[in-house]
């Protein structure tokens, strides 16, 4: 089964089972799911979370509880500007400066409350939280197909802000954990923690991207200022 067929199957199963949550349909996105808050609570209980002072998280709906937990617990939160389209391609949310955590952790609110920064202004990231469409118990992840999550990690790696020791995690529904072997490349970021509302799986370690895969980046180099800068 190729990645797109796997995505379609997981999206269909979440929708048909009634386990998908707003926004609808789950197709074409990192799907929100029943129990996302419980999965976030489990992640918060992990050693990787407890040790982290800085968290980089995706902006999608199922990880909203994760983002809110980070700020509530005094962690500095980073979110990428959509498609890394700006020179200052990350938004910094400092818990000491955020007045309304509920609003600031939404996509629109983060753009208002966050401070746009370039990677050269950022500290090292302790924990990277990614959204997934599907993931294996070994930590092989399938996103929605655009590749930005992996590219964001690679950019941070180029600036020395993440490395093989940086913790990686994803929160998903049990239906998103699949048995298929997922073909991964050097640009794919493995998930060390796979967290559902029911369990926490300690999965992959090491083997993270060493930097930008320029062949994989392709024409995006012309569209993303930070890639043009690195090149």
C-alpha positions as CSV (number, residue, x, y, z in Angstrom):
1,X,0.0,0.0,0.0
2,X,1.5,3.4,-1.0
3,X,1.3,6.4,1.3
4,X,-1.6,8.0,-0.4
5,X,-3.7,4.9,-0.3
6,X,-2.9,4.5,3.4
7,X,-3.9,8.1,4.0
8,X,-7.2,7.6,2.3
9,X,-7.9,4.4,4.3
10,X,-7.2,6.1,7.6
11,X,-9.3,9.2,6.7
12,X,-12.2,6.9,5.6
13,X,-12.0,4.8,8.8
14,X,-12.0,7.9,11.1
15,X,-15.0,9.4,9.2
16,X,-17.0,6.2,8.9
17,X,-16.5,5.2,12.6
18,X,-17.6,8.6,13.8
19,X,-14.2,9.1,15.6
20,X,-13.2,12.1,13.5
21,X,-13.8,15.5,15.0
22,X,-14.0,19.1,13.6
23,X,-12.8,20.3,11.1
24,X,-14.6,18.1,8.6
25,X,-14.0,16.2,6.5
26,X,-10.8,14.6,8.0
27,X,-9.5,14.0,4.4
28,X,-6.7,16.1,3.1
29,X,-5.5,17.3,6.6
30,X,-4.0,16.1,9.8
31,X,-7.3,14.6,11.1
32,X,-8.7,15.7,14.4
33,X,-10.0,12.8,16.5
34,X,-12.1,11.8,19.6
35,X,-9.7,11.7,22.6
36,X,-7.2,14.3,21.4
37,X,-7.2,15.9,24.8
38,X,-6.6,12.6,26.5
39,X,-3.7,11.8,24.2
40,X,-2.2,15.2,25.0
41,X,-2.6,14.4,28.7
42,X,-0.6,11.2,28.2
43,X,2.1,13.1,26.4
44,X,2.3,15.6,29.2
45,X,3.0,12.7,31.6
46,X,6.0,11.5,29.6
47,X,9.6,12.1,30.6
48,X,10.4,13.8,27.3
49,X,7.7,16.4,28.0
50,X,8.6,17.0,31.6
51,X,12.2,17.6,30.6
52,X,11.4,20.0,27.8
53,X,11.6,23.8,28.1
54,X,11.1,24.5,24.5
55,X,8.5,22.8,22.3
56,X,8.0,23.1,18.5
57,X,4.5,21.9,17.5
58,X,2.4,21.7,14.4
59,X,-0.6,24.0,14.1
60,X,-3.3,21.4,13.4
61,X,-6.5,20.8,15.4
62,X,-5.6,17.5,17.1
63,X,-2.5,19.0,18.7
64,X,-4.3,22.1,20.0
65,X,-4.4,20.6,23.5
66,X,-0.7,20.0,23.3
67,X,0.1,23.6,22.4
68,X,-2.1,24.9,25.2
69,X,-0.5,22.5,27.7
70,X,3.0,23.8,26.7
71,X,2.1,27.4,27.5
72,X,0.2,26.5,30.7
73,X,3.2,24.7,32.0
74,X,5.6,27.6,31.2
75,X,7.2,26.1,28.1
76,X,8.2,28.3,25.2
77,X,6.2,27.3,22.1
78,X,7.3,27.5,18.5
79,X,5.0,27.1,15.5
80,X,6.1,27.4,11.9
81,X,4.7,30.1,9.7
82,X,2.5,28.3,7.1
83,X,4.7,26.8,4.3
84,X,7.7,28.7,5.8
85,X,6.8,31.5,3.5
86,X,8.3,34.3,5.5
87,X,12.0,35.1,6.2
88,X,11.2,35.0,9.9
89,X,9.5,31.6,9.4
90,X,8.7,30.6,13.0
91,X,6.3,32.1,15.6
92,X,7.5,32.3,19.2
93,X,5.0,32.1,21.9
94,X,6.5,33.0,25.3
95,X,4.2,32.0,28.2
96,X,5.2,35.1,30.1
97,X,3.9,37.3,27.2
98,X,0.8,35.4,26.2
99,X,-2.4,36.8,27.9
100,X,-5.0,34.5,26.3
101,X,-3.7,31.0,25.8
102,X,-6.9,29.7,24.4
103,X,-6.7,32.2,21.5
104,X,-2.9,32.3,21.1
105,X,-2.7,28.6,20.4
106,X,-5.1,28.6,17.4
107,X,-3.8,29.1,13.9
108,X,-5.2,32.7,13.7
109,X,-4.4,33.6,17.2
110,X,-0.8,32.4,17.0
111,X,-0.2,34.9,14.1
112,X,-1.5,37.7,16.3
113,X,0.1,36.7,19.7
114,X,3.3,35.1,18.4
115,X,6.5,36.9,17.6
116,X,7.9,36.1,14.1
117,X,11.5,35.0,14.5
118,X,14.1,33.4,12.2
119,X,15.9,30.2,13.2
120,X,19.1,32.2,14.0
121,X,17.1,33.9,16.9
122,X,15.8,30.7,18.4
123,X,17.1,28.5,21.2
124,X,17.6,24.8,20.9
125,X,14.4,22.8,20.7
126,X,13.9,20.1,23.3
127,X,10.7,18.4,21.9
128,X,9.2,18.4,18.4
129,X,5.5,17.4,18.3
130,X,4.2,16.5,14.8
131,X,0.7,15.7,13.6
132,X,0.2,12.4,11.7
133,X,-2.3,10.8,9.4
134,X,-0.8,7.4,10.0
135,X,2.1,6.0,12.1
136,X,3.5,2.6,12.9
137,X,4.5,1.3,16.3
138,X,8.1,1.6,15.1
139,X,7.6,5.4,14.8
140,X,7.4,5.6,11.0
141,X,5.1,8.5,10.2
142,X,2.9,9.5,7.3
143,X,1.8,13.2,7.2
144,X,-0.8,14.7,4.9
145,X,1.6,14.6,2.0
146,X,3.1,18.1,1.7
147,X,6.3,17.4,3.6
148,X,6.5,20.6,5.6
149,X,6.8,18.9,9.0
150,X,10.0,17.1,7.9
151,X,11.3,20.2,6.1
152,X,10.8,22.3,9.2
153,X,12.9,19.8,11.2
154,X,15.6,19.8,8.6
155,X,15.8,23.6,8.7
156,X,16.1,23.6,12.4
157,X,18.9,21.0,12.1
158,X,20.8,23.2,9.7
159,X,20.8,25.9,12.3
160,X,21.9,23.5,15.1
161,X,18.6,23.7,17.0
162,X,17.8,20.0,16.8
163,X,19.8,16.8,16.5
164,X,19.5,13.1,16.9
165,X,18.9,13.5,20.6
166,X,15.9,15.8,20.2
167,X,12.8,14.1,21.4
168,X,10.0,13.6,18.8
169,X,6.4,12.8,19.4
170,X,3.0,12.5,17.8
171,X,-0.5,12.2,19.2
172,X,-3.0,10.1,17.3
173,X,-6.1,7.9,17.5
174,X,-5.6,4.2,17.8
175,X,-7.1,3.9,14.2
176,X,-4.1,5.9,13.0
177,X,-1.6,3.3,14.1
178,X,-1.1,0.9,11.2
179,X,0.7,-2.4,10.7
180,X,2.0,-1.7,7.2
181,X,5.7,-1.1,6.6
182,X,6.0,2.5,5.6
183,X,8.8,3.3,3.2
184,X,10.8,6.2,4.6
185,X,13.6,8.3,3.3
186,X,16.5,10.2,4.9
187,X,14.3,13.3,5.0
188,X,11.6,11.6,7.1
189,X,11.6,12.3,10.9
190,X,10.9,9.2,13.0
191,X,8.6,9.6,16.0
192,X,10.1,8.4,19.3
193,X,6.8,8.7,21.2
194,X,3.5,7.6,19.6
195,X,0.7,8.6,22.0
196,X,-3.0,7.7,21.8
197,X,-5.8,8.3,24.4
198,X,-5.2,4.7,25.6
199,X,-1.4,4.2,25.5
200,X,2.1,5.6,25.0
201,X,4.4,3.7,22.7
202,X,8.1,4.2,22.9
203,X,9.1,3.9,19.3
204,X,12.1,5.0,17.1
205,X,15.3,6.5,18.3
206,X,18.0,8.3,16.3
207,X,18.2,8.3,12.5
208,X,16.8,11.8,12.2
209,X,17.5,14.0,9.1
210,X,20.9,15.5,9.1
211,X,19.8,18.6,7.3
212,X,18.1,19.7,4.1
213,X,17.6,17.1,1.4
214,X,18.1,19.5,-1.5
215,X,16.9,17.1,-4.1
216,X,13.7,16.6,-2.1
217,X,13.3,20.3,-1.6
218,X,13.2,20.9,-5.4
219,X,11.4,24.0,-6.5
220,X,10.5,25.0,-3.0
221,X,14.0,26.5,-2.6
222,X,12.7,29.5,-4.8
223,X,9.6,29.8,-2.7
224,X,11.0,29.6,0.9
225,X,13.3,32.4,1.9
226,X,15.1,30.3,4.6
227,X,16.0,27.6,2.0
228,X,17.3,30.2,-0.4
229,X,19.4,31.7,2.4
230,X,20.8,28.3,3.4
231,X,21.6,27.4,-0.2
